[in-house]
Amino acid sequence: MDSLRDVVVIGGGVVGTAIVRALSLYNMSIMLVEKQHDVCEGTSKANSAIIHTGFDAKPGSVESDCLRRSRELWPELIGALKIPFLPCGAVMVAASETEKAKIIEHYVPNAEANGVEVRYIEKEELLEMNPDVSEHNLGGLVIEGEGICDPFWVTRAFAQLAELNGAEIRFGSGVERIEPADDDSHLVIVLEDGSEIRTRYAVNAAGLWSDEIADMVKDESFVITPRKGQFILTEDTLGISQIVLPVPSPSSKGILAAPVVFGGFLLGPTAEDQEDKWDRSTTDDGMEAVLNGVEKLLPGIRSATTIRQFAGLRAVCSTGDFVISPSPRSHRLIHAAGIRSTGLSSSPGIAERVVELLRSTDLIMTERSEAILELPDLLGESDAASNGEIICLCRSITRGEIERALSAPLSSTTLDGIKRRTGAMLGECQGNGCIPKLLDVMESFTASRGLAKAGGEEAPLKGLRESYIAGQAGGRDNEI
Ligand SMILES: Cc1cc2nc3c(=O)[nH]c(=O)nc-3n(C[C@H](O)[C@H](O)[C@H](O)COP(=O)(O)OP(=O)(O)OC[C@H]3O[C@@H](n4cnc5c(N)ncnc54)[C@H](O)[C@@H]3O)c2cc1C
């Protein structure tokens, strides 16, 4: 029988991996189970990539508390996990006297209540910093603390650090059922393949599906509904140096324009309620809504060239706030659920809250004295970059960088996984130029590893080329 774990985290998005990293700093047996075959396959991979300050969060909410604490934790984490971060700041523009009044009367005091520094600037300063912004705007609210990161990097780095500290990470492990032990001493987690994991506590970080995980212990205390956000990516140069956002609507932070940490600009997202938790398709109407929204901020945007469009789904919670608490039906299941629109930014604070909740249980949590706090140079960023021929011309990614991504801990053998680990295929040509060469590197590298390892064992990537061609014939997905 499988040994008894102390904590199993369900879900390998930014929230689940932040939690498993935080738990891996303690002497405990920790496991993360993720339904998909990599981390960051859910909402965490398709968002605006902004590390928000929480200036506009509802004071006193769980969300604003997590954002406040995360603001304190990010500077150290960004350094320790080598997270690419663009501290560009944001500006919320006032397009009318009514919006200016809303900024001054609502957003300034709200930001102050949340401890976030903001300042109102007049039109001249706004246009000096962001020449492409419409001249009709009256001014804007600058939020210096906001910045842009790479969400996949954050999620991967959390998971890699946890793995280095001994946490076990299992992909392709969808949770199907949770059964409390008869004597309530532990939970039995039953996976889709029928295997069982016994654990003292479980953490529900299953994003859009966290209400279904709750339901597994007959907890119907919250419901999650998806709200789609569609985006456009452009590599054109835009005359903005900050994240430019409108005064938000009740359902979303509004359609904005933001720099991408590795280059280019992101436009969007829309806010469309739907029922299907899997539908991340983009639509003509959605694209038009994005362009209409951004046009109000940047009148010349329609001349920009789109290189990609994609959509993400927010997990909208019926409670209206994050749910970070033990389930009312089982004290052994801790929810980190309903993390709607700021989960990337608030993930360190959420993780700390979950650790605190677990510390108040019967678990013995002593700090690991030899815990690794900084991520080593796993992808060989320093030496691999200069190693070998350039495979991705748009992003100057070398053979060495691809090979390091294939061999690093928590490596991936899918094109998407390599794309997100190296940045290859993310440039202007979106992989059209480099995919054949990439497949060659991936196939020969893993084949040589496979042969060396298992004397004739089939190469792990066998069939990748065929599945890529099949995918092309059927239309490639729109995800980043
Ligand atoms: C359009 C849009 C824009 C956004 N912009 C920002 C932003 O700029 N800044 C910001 O901070 N936040 C932003 N967000 C919010 C942020 O992306 C989310 O809050 C965050 O990604 C939620 O992370 P998560 O780990 O809870 O969920 P997910 O990333 O969805 O992870 C949940 C994981 O659980 C797994 N799972 C589900 N069911 C099971 C099961 N039964 N067994 C095992 N695994 C399971 C899933 O496969 C998935 O990988 C935005 C969101 C959207 C949609």
The ligand as a MOL file (V3000), in Angstrom:
LIG
                    3D

  0  0  0     0  0            999 V3000
M  V30 BEGIN CTAB
M  V30 COUNTS 53 58 0 0 0
M  V30 BEGIN ATOM
M  V30 1 C -8.3780 36.6920 -18.7880 0
M  V30 2 C -7.6520 36.5990 -17.5050 0
M  V30 3 C -6.7430 37.5870 -17.1160 0
M  V30 4 C -6.0890 37.4850 -15.8970 0
M  V30 5 N -5.0990 38.3870 -15.5880 0
M  V30 6 C -4.4110 38.2520 -14.4310 0
M  V30 7 C -3.3470 39.1280 -14.1270 0
M  V30 8 O -2.9310 39.9480 -14.9340 0
M  V30 9 N -2.7400 38.9780 -12.9240 0
M  V30 10 C -3.1290 38.0560 -12.0200 0
M  V30 11 O -2.5840 38.0290 -10.9260 0
M  V30 12 N -4.1020 37.1690 -12.3040 0
M  V30 13 C -4.7370 37.2570 -13.4910 0
M  V30 14 N -5.7280 36.3680 -13.8030 0
M  V30 15 C -6.1270 35.3730 -12.7970 0
M  V30 16 C -5.1480 34.2370 -12.6960 0
M  V30 17 O -4.7610 33.7740 -13.9770 0
M  V30 18 C -5.7980 33.1140 -11.8960 0
M  V30 19 O -6.3110 33.6440 -10.6940 0
M  V30 20 C -4.8250 32.0120 -11.5560 0
M  V30 21 O -4.1590 31.5690 -12.7100 0
M  V30 22 C -5.5550 30.8570 -10.8950 0
M  V30 23 O -4.6240 29.8380 -10.6640 0
M  V30 24 P -5.0740 28.4270 -10.1160 0
M  V30 25 O -3.8320 27.6790 -9.8230 0
M  V30 26 O -6.0820 28.6290 -9.0390 0
M  V30 27 O -5.8840 27.7690 -11.3140 0
M  V30 28 P -5.3640 26.9810 -12.6150 0
M  V30 29 O -4.1970 27.6400 -13.2170 0
M  V30 30 O -6.5460 26.7960 -13.4780 0
M  V30 31 O -4.8660 25.5930 -12.0400 0
M  V30 32 C -5.7480 24.6120 -11.6030 0
M  V30 33 C -5.1700 23.2730 -11.9910 0
M  V30 34 O -5.9270 22.2330 -11.3980 0
M  V30 35 C -5.9290 21.1410 -12.2870 0
M  V30 36 N -7.0500 20.2600 -11.9620 0
M  V30 37 C -8.3550 20.5060 -12.1180 0
M  V30 38 N -9.0870 19.4600 -11.7190 0
M  V30 39 C -8.2170 18.5280 -11.2970 0
M  V30 40 C -8.3630 17.2170 -10.7810 0
M  V30 41 N -9.5690 16.6620 -10.6310 0
M  V30 42 N -7.2440 16.5260 -10.4590 0
M  V30 43 C -6.0080 17.0740 -10.6210 0
M  V30 44 N -5.8260 18.3080 -11.1210 0
M  V30 45 C -6.9140 19.0310 -11.4450 0
M  V30 46 C -6.0820 21.7950 -13.6440 0
M  V30 47 O -5.6640 20.9440 -14.6850 0
M  V30 48 C -5.2080 23.0270 -13.4930 0
M  V30 49 O -3.9010 22.8220 -13.9680 0
M  V30 50 C -6.3770 36.4250 -15.0270 0
M  V30 51 C -7.2610 35.4120 -15.4420 0
M  V30 52 C -7.8590 35.4760 -16.6780 0
M  V30 53 C -8.7230 34.3620 -17.1440 0
M  V30 END ATOM
M  V30 BEGIN BOND
M  V30 1 1 1 2
M  V30 2 1 2 3
M  V30 3 2 2 52
M  V30 4 2 3 4
M  V30 5 1 4 5
M  V30 6 1 4 50
M  V30 7 2 5 6
M  V30 8 1 6 7
M  V30 9 1 6 13
M  V30 10 2 7 8
M  V30 11 1 7 9
M  V30 12 1 9 10
M  V30 13 2 10 11
M  V30 14 1 10 12
M  V30 15 2 12 13
M  V30 16 1 13 14
M  V30 17 1 14 15
M  V30 18 1 14 50
M  V30 19 1 15 16
M  V30 20 1 16 17
M  V30 21 1 16 18
M  V30 22 1 18 19
M  V30 23 1 18 20
M  V30 24 1 20 21
M  V30 25 1 20 22
M  V30 26 1 22 23
M  V30 27 1 23 24
M  V30 28 2 24 25
M  V30 29 1 24 26
M  V30 30 1 24 27
M  V30 31 1 27 28
M  V30 32 2 28 29
M  V30 33 1 28 30
M  V30 34 1 28 31
M  V30 35 1 31 32
M  V30 36 1 32 33
M  V30 37 1 33 34
M  V30 38 1 33 48
M  V30 39 1 34 35
M  V30 40 1 35 36
M  V30 41 1 35 46
M  V30 42 1 36 37
M  V30 43 1 36 45
M  V30 44 2 37 38
M  V30 45 1 38 39
M  V30 46 1 39 40
M  V30 47 2 39 45
M  V30 48 1 40 41
M  V30 49 2 40 42
M  V30 50 1 42 43
M  V30 51 2 43 44
M  V30 52 1 44 45
M  V30 53 1 46 47
M  V30 54 1 46 48
M  V30 55 1 48 49
M  V30 56 2 50 51
M  V30 57 1 51 52
M  V30 58 1 52 53
M  V30 END BOND
M  V30 END CTAB
M  END
